[in-house]
Amino acid sequence: MKQQRGFSVISITFWLMLLASGGLYAAAVWPIYSTYWKIQDTFEGIAKNLNTLSESEIMRRLPDLLHTQYLNPNHLPTGFYDHLEVISNGEGYLKISSSYHVTAWFLGEPDDATEEQGVTVQGKWKTFQKELKEEFDFKPYAESAHAPE
């Protein structure tokens, strides 16, 4: 009996689904990490080049500095400004940090469950959407080379 060579429809379908899953994951995660890298780069630039400024001056200039990284300061993840901390002695030591949480919804964020006659209705699709997500916690941080006095 002669052995067949080549790809079967099942193997092609499997590989296409695997590649599509990887593409979906990358498309959802890339913007999240890109934002983090831009924030981190901004913090490192502040610690390196603006370490003699006061805390209030850095806070005032931060939105413009983030904007130079093509980040809209008003669209940063929730919690970024709540956890933003700037410590500066005005003489060369500066520490800047923040922390925030991001949820990546791979099939879109589910709507709230609707109620019909007092009973919560939630389809299997919404349950699947809620299960297909990933949580990320970021803590951008930078500190100048000069030791505090």
N, C-alpha and C positions, 0 to 999 in steps of 0.2 A: 504494500500500500504506500502510495506516495504522500509525503508530508507537505502540507500547505505552508506557504510563507506569506508574510505580510501581516497587516493589522485587521482585526475583526471589528465589527461595529461596536461591540461591547467594550473592547479595550479603548477604542477612540473616544467613546462616550465617557468612560471612566476618567481618562486623562483630561478631557475637556472640562469635566465637572471639577476635577482637582485644581486645574489652572484657574477656572472661574472663581472657585472658593478663595484661592490665594489672591486673586485680583480684587475680590470684594473686600477681603481683610486689609489689603494694602491701601485700597482707596479710602477706607474708613479710618485707618490709623495714621496714614501719612500726614494729613493736615494737623493732627494732634501733636505729633512729634515735631513737625516743622515749627509750630507755634512755640513749643518748649525751647527748641534750639535757638530761635530768634530772641526769646526773652533772655536765655542764658547768655547769648552773645552780647546783648545790650547791657546786662549786669556786669559782665567782664570788662566791657569798654568803659563803663562808669567807674568801676573800681580802679582801672588802670589810668584813665585820663582825667577824671573829674574828682579825684580823691581829696582835693583841698576845698571843695564846696561844702556848704552847710547842708544839714539834713533837709531843711525846708526848701533850699534852692534845688536840690536833687529831685525832691518830690514835685516841684513846680515844673522842672524840665523833663521829667520822665515820660509824659505822654508824647512830647515831640521826639524824644530819642527812640521810643518804640515805633513811632510813625516812620522814622527813617529805615526801619527794618520791615516796612510794609505791613505793620500790624496796626489795626485800628484799636486804639486804647479803650474805646467804649465796648468793643466786642471780645475782650479778653475773657478767659474762663471765669466762672463764678468763684469768688473766694480769693482771686489774685490780689485785689486791692485790700480786702479784709485782712489778709495775712502779710501784707507788705511791710517790711521793716528796714529802716535805713538808720545806721549808726555811723556818725562821722565826728571826728574831733576837729575838723577844719584845718588840720596840719599834716595831712597825708595819710591818715588811717581812715578807711571806709569799709563798712560791711553792709551789703544789701542782700536781702533774701525775701522770699515769698513761698507760699505753698498753695496748691489748688488741686481740685479733683475734676476729672473729665470722664464721662461715660460715652463709649462708642456704641451706637446702636447700628448693627449691621443690616437690619431690615427696616430701619426707620423707627423712631420713637413711637410706641403705641399710644393711642388716645386713651383718655380715661374711660373706664367702663360706663356704659349707659345703663340707666335704670328703667325698667318697664314694670309698672304696677308694684313698685317697692322691691323688686327682685333684681339683683345685679346680673347683667348679661355680659358675658365675656367669651368670645369665640376662641377656638383653638389657635387661630392665626395670631391673635393678640398675646396669648400665652407663649407661643413660639417666639414672637418678637421680643418679649421680655426675657426669655431665656438666652437669646442670641445677642448678647452684649458683652462688652468687656470694660472693666473699670481701670482707670489710670490715676495715679497720684504723682504729682511732680513737685519738686522743691528746688527751683532755681536759686543759685547762691553764688556770690562772688565776694572776695575780700582783697583789699589792697595789700601790697607787700610790706608796708610799714607797720610796725607793731604799735598798739595803742599805748598811750602814756598815762 
